[in-house]
Amino acid sequence: MAAIRFLFVFSVSICLASGCRPARVSVPAGDAEAAGKLRATLVSTPASGGQSDAAAATGTGWATLKGRFTYAGTVGDPKALVVDKDTEVCSKGGMKLFDRSLLVDPSSKGLANVVVFARKTTRVKNPVPETPLVFDQKNCEFLSPVFAARVGQPVDVRNSDPIGHNTNIAGSSFNQLIPAGAGTVYKPDSETGMPTMVTCNIHPWMKAYCVFRKDGYVAVSAADGTFTIPDLPAGEMLEFQVWHERSSGPSGAVGLPKPELKWTPKGRFQIRLEADEVKDLGTLDVPAGALGS
Amino acid sequence: MSLNPSMNTNVASPSSFRFSFSVAVLGLLLAATGCGRTPPAYFRLNMVEATKQRLSPDQERQVATILLAMFGTPDEPVALPETGLDLAKLKLAAGPVRSDIAGRKNGLYREHCSHCHGITGDAMGPTAAFLNPYPRDYRPGVFKFKSTERSDKPTHDDLVRILHNGIPGTSMPSFALLSDVQIDALAEYVKYLSIRGETELALMRAYFELDDDAEGKLPETQEFLVAETLVPVAEKWQAAADARIAVPEMPAGLDLATSIAKGKELFYGDKANCVKCHGPTGLGDGQANDYDDWNKAIVEIGKEVQSGLAKAGETSTSGMSADEVAEHRAQLAWLDRFGDVLEGDALRPRTIPPRNLRHGIYRGGRRPLDLYYRIHAGINGAPMPAAKGTVPPEDIWHIVNYVLSLPYEFDGELGADRTLVAQGR
């Protein structure tokens, strides 16, 4: 009896002393010696000021890149969104809102809303546009499911609904009330990297994506899947990033089996354009497995 | 006659058996729990982000080493000059709880903060899971209650104010009993943990941006680590003091009752739209199924893992090439690992209810000025949007006056169209 009691107390104490919380994955420790050496190089003053590893411009002239994305997979019926707020406006006359994350043109198989942008460029032809880009919302839906703007370009965030919305751009600290029929101008101050989500917290089904680039070399594919990026610097190796909301690749990257363009699983391809060239990549077929649920 | 010592054990009484058993139990307990020195405290890597970015073990090790070089350890903090941090203050807050030769208390963060906010400032201290709301995770560098614009960092004084007053309605207590020097040191240490955490996030995200010829290794140069990674984070903290919201005076000669009535109109109107989330009675019962940014990040990863596992379950490997099978297996291993990471490195996500405005409890401070800041800039990290730009300052003051009157508003004054809702509560 005594032994059993001891065993019980023993096991309880072990459990208490060692903790019963879920195990945490082990984390690698930093290398103290390497860290010490690295610290010494970080606190010393740089060898030469103004040294930059930005590649120097290697060419002159400008060129255009075009292409068309298609999707081979089956597209089911679009999912109706759950609309449970302000139904007198958002479900006016039995209107339904649908999920727009996979829009494929039935006749041409064109895939809309694929984002293509240049990762690094040495030259930029056009100044930042001063005309505002309109980003509107109506019937409790953002009118542009995916949009691109240049850093510093005014984006006129509008609300054409008779009810109030708010527009919240993830990772940007922009989250503004947009009263009924009003608008506010937002100037993106930094690049987004991959596109970032835009939501309305009042109406949680509302969703869009935006991408901001400093050089403006970015395109969003149209309803028929076509895209065009004009005025690209010619004569240098350009690397493009390709993204789609539904891509199952890392961070939404779209990888295509196109070795001639060195297309990687990170959704990047490389190309060099000649001055005044209009390069058409032709049909870029996104395989069925590349876009997830 | 016999001198055989075993004789004694042969006649051992039950009590001596119990004694030896106790010794054995004690020995085993010590062996199991360890009676040696406690290992030194360490900063835990942001495993949620590392896994999200699919970092390899070598890449995780590189981040750990870079952070060790740039920020040191919880016992021996390092502050590069670019951080703008005061190392003397950090040393007062860092390390184990102890007194120095002058009798000053050291290790203040470990004594007062780490049990909730965690050694790393990751809001994963041992008590964190039991608190509602959860403690703040400093690593994304987002703070709610401040006198600056939404996208700016809080000022040093904002942090001092929170430490001094605590956050009413949460588990964050007032530290008014600490000396000004101690509170100052803790505010500095919070900035240190935040800059460290945000630098860590930037480093982990930088792997995806690497060119292919970098072979998955971040450049360990001053240019990249300090100028491109640390400085953009640290500069925002240094700029905070000049980024305070310019608050116009409350209109002079304003009749309070009129202002409250105007505020009420705005509260329910389409311009300010407060009613959508805070509810028709101000009880915080409007839009209530949203998440704040910290929880939303975990919710979204959870969804990604769930849908990934569901998709993997439907996928058949027959007919796949060897490469595709390998890729499929790698994806499954990653999903499994993510499950394990979330188990130990994230708390169960919770929705964020809009504030019940009838309690008279204001987390970011109860001065009219504090409410002005909250409405003008919104609350960073939370769904609360900014009214700035679309609601003029005078109207913001009216809303402040109305909100401050809400805890004292009589049921009978709610208006005929709303009494029914109010009675239902």
Interface residues (C-beta under 8 A of the other chain):
Chain A: A2 A3 F6 V9 F10 S13 I14 A17 S18 R21 P22 A23 R24 V25 V27 P28 A29 G30 D31 A32 A34 A35 G36 L38 R39 T41 L42 V43 S44 P46 Q51 S52 D53 K85 R119 P162 I163 G164 N166 T167 N168 A170 S172 S173 F174 N175 Q176 L177 I178 P179 A180 A182 T184 G193 N201 I202 P204 E239 S248 P250 S251 T264 K266 R268 G292 S293
Chain B: R18 F21 S22 V25 L28 L29 A32 T33 Y42 R44 L45 M47 R54 P57 E60 R61 A64 T65 I66 L67 L68 A69 M70 V78 L80 P81 R150 S151 R205 F208 E209 D211 D212 E220 T221 Q222 E223 L225 V226 D270 K271 A272 N273 K276 C277 Q287 N289 D290 D293 S307 G308 A310 K311 R337 D340 V341 E343 G344 D345 G378 N380 P383 M384 P385 A386 A387 K388 G389 T390 V391
